[in-house]
Amino acid sequence: MEKELKEISSELASSIRREMDLEDLVERLQAEAQVSSTPAAEERQVKDNFEDLLTALKSELQSSHNERDNLRDEIIPQLHARVEGLEAQAAQHERLTYERTKMEQEMQTLRTENMNLANAQKLQMDMQKKLQKFDSIAEEPISTKPRATSLSRANSVAHGAVSRSRPSSLTRSSSVKATESRDALAERVKDIELQRDSLHRALKSLLERQEYQNRENQKKIRQLEMERDRALSDSPRRAGYNKEVSYLREEINTLRRRADEAIEQKWQCEKGLGGLKMDLDRAEQEINSLRQLLQANDILTPSGRPNSGSRPLSGTISSDGLESAYKELQKAYVESLDRLQALENSAPQDADTEMAIKQLQQSLAAAISERDFASMEADSLRKQSVYLRVEEKSHVGEQLALSEELRNSAQRVEELAVQVRQQLSVNSTLRKRLAETIERGEKDQNTNAQKIMMMQSKLKGLEDQLMAAQQASEDKIAKHEDEIKGLKDTHNVQLQRVKDGLRSPRLFGPKTPLSPLFANSARMPNLMATSSGKGLSVSEDSQMDFLKQRVIELESALADADHEMEEVVGRMNVAQIEVMELQNEREEAQRETRKLQQAIEEERAQASTGFFASLTS
């Protein structure tokens, strides 16, 4: 019995050491779980930041959409009207400035001409005064009539009053003047006539120039009026075309901005995916280290695997050790029951003792006759028999008490065995759950890694498609702008040719139905069909729908990536919660194991004290 109690105490000591090692393992697992929970908290913080950023971007996008609609519907038409009014005022101001400059130049020219005429009149007056002086000193009226007639003709062209008064004065001067004086006077008169003719020619050229400039101004005015009428009464199709072009430019700018934002968000998402991939790799390393620790501590290994390492067998904590201790406890329980039965079977030996006592009494009764000789011996034997009976009764009582204690200890051992079996089942359940958790973690990790790679490749492909579509749209728009610029240049040249061909301000050339210059003509050019095929609008030709579709696909892919990241983070949180629950259950199992060990130690102590007490008695 003492040997069995020693074995049970050694087993309890080994189980205590195993429990201590199990506590150390659980502490290490808790530390590793805390270390693994740190990236998950950081990832949750990053996810919250992404959600806040996405909410802010959505609000900014909504406000920008509202502002764009307000600008497109209210502000831009007002600005267009104001710009048109300012352009008309600027054109009118330029025209008035040009006309004022032209009139100032003409007035300056007329001033110079008036000054020249005034100078010529002064010279003529001087010549008349000189001629009057010559008339006052004239004495010979010879040969004055022909000269007077010639002068009268010249003066009749210049001024009528001078031609009437000049013959008499010349006749008087010719009578006084000599022949040389008359020749000099004739030369001066010829010079004056030449000056007068040159002034007449200059005035005539100025008048012709003024008429030419007036005609040119009228042509320009008619050209501007026609352009104004054409702009005011433009065709709805062309107005719709211009409106569509402006709307497409705004849409292209908006899509370009959305594409840039989507690309930036894609880079951030790729950065987050890279962080998740690193976290998954770190989680895989932690799972491998956890498996190694569990295998090193004999938690997930089968019952036939030997313990590895330099640690002794009594210091390891394993389910196999607990099962072996349970078997030894059952063996000790069976031995205790056998001994109890042996003690109960020792009762017939007491009956033999009583027969011996009876025989002794009979011998004593037979020796009554010899009482005189052996009275002292009979008294002593009687006293010895009484003492033996008392001792036998006390010994029987002690044996009964000891058997009762052994029976109670056997019941307690059976209860402890039931608790040990329950603890073993709990440990096996925890082992299975831990194995399932590790396997599920590996599967989730592989799945998440594949999803991350697929999302990265998908985002890369969508980015390339978006860049290609954006480049194609920009090329198409640039081509359309070049074509519009060429058409405007050609239109201006044709309009100038038509204006140059106008003969008078009131007569216009015939309106040709094939010319797109006249917006008010009855026949319009067919824009629905071209020489290259069916006519396409600017939006269809620039592939705006394709670009919008690519942008929407990229945004939806980013939303899916965010959703996948949220799912991954959620699964990681669930796995961490499961690990924490397993740790709590492990701690509960440790507490139950400690209680069982304490109960077994108490039972051994009670059994050892009872055994030693029986030995001493």
Secondary structure, 3 states (H helix, E strand, C coil): CHHHHHHHHHHHHHHHHHHHHHHHHHHHHHHHHHHHHHHHHHHHHHHHHHHHHHHHHHHHHHHHHHHHHHHHHHHHHHHHHHHHHHHHHHHHHHHHHHHHHHHHHHHHHHHHHHHHHHHHHHHHHHHHHHHHHHHHCCCCCCCCHHHHHHHHHHHHHHCHHHHHHHHHHHHHHHHHCCHHHHHHHHHHHHHHHHHHHHHHHHHHHHHHHHHHHHHHHHHHHHHHHHHHHHHHCCCHHHHHHHHHHHHHHHHHHHHHHHHHHHHHHHHHHHHHHHHHHHHHHHHHHHHHHHHHHHHHCCCCCCCCCCCCCCCCHHHCCCHHHHHHHHHHHHHHHHHHHHHHHHHHHCHHHHHHHHHHHHHHHHHHHHCCCCHHHHHHHHHHHHHHHHHHHHHHHHHHHHHHHHHHHHHHHHHHHHHHHHHHHHHHHHHHHHHHHHHHHHHHHHHHHHHHHHHHHHHHHHHHHHHHHHHHHHHHHHHHHHHHHHHHHHHHHHHHHHHHHHHHCCCCCCCCCCCCCCCCCCCCCCCCCCCCEECCEECCCHHHHCCHHHHHHHHHHHHHHHHHHHHHHHHHHHHHHHHHHHHHHHHHHHHHHHHHHHHHHHHHHHHHHHHHHHHHHHHHC
